[in-house]
Amino acid sequence: MDPFRDDQAIIIKLKDKGLVVISGCAHAGIINTVNYSKKISQTDKIHAVLGGFHLTRPLFEQIISPTIEEMKKIGPDYLVPMHCTGWDGMLLTNLKKKCPTMLLLIQWVQLISLNDFIDITGKIKTPIIV
């Protein structure tokens, strides 16, 4: 966790699906950001977590495994790590091994439509990444 006061996230509440948490860099820690989102929205269900997880540099290696374990407990339907998440072998290997059904990896610039998370019957489906 970095001592930045300018940490920001966007929280979207999808009816009957839960929260979509979009972080910037998650300087406060992605788990802290998700838990605070749950607290202020009074919603326990997390549909998706997107954005930076701030797990780059050797300084953060020691918290990668505990962060992944906590994210598994939170249980989002989708986990979309992006900017400043950290792409070293340890992080990717652990995410792919421990969270394979929720992990969506995107590269460079891709469009994700929130409408693509839900089909016409209301069932969750795999998002289309363009």
C-alpha positions, 0 to 999 in steps of 0.5 A: 500500500502506498500513502497516496491520498489521491487514490480513485475508483469508479463503482457501478452497481448492476441490478441483480449482478453486483458491483463493477469496481474500476480502479486506477492504480489502487495505491491503497491496495486492490483488496482495500479498494474493493472492500471499501466499495462494498462498504459504501455501496452496502453491496457484498456481491462483486461482479467484476474488478477491472483496472490496476492492482498496483502489484509491480516492482519487487517491493510488492512480491510479498503481497501477491499471493495474499492478494490473490487469496483475498480476491478469491474469497471476495469471488468476483465473477470477472477479474480484469487486471490492467495498468500497473498490475504487474506482469511478472511470472509470479503474478500471472502464474498465480492468477491463471492457476488460482482464478482461471474461471474469473480471469480475463486478460486484455492487451493494449487497447481493447473495448469491453462492453458491460452489456456483453456481461449479461445476455438477453435472459439475464444470464452472465456470459463471457464478455466480448473483447473487441 
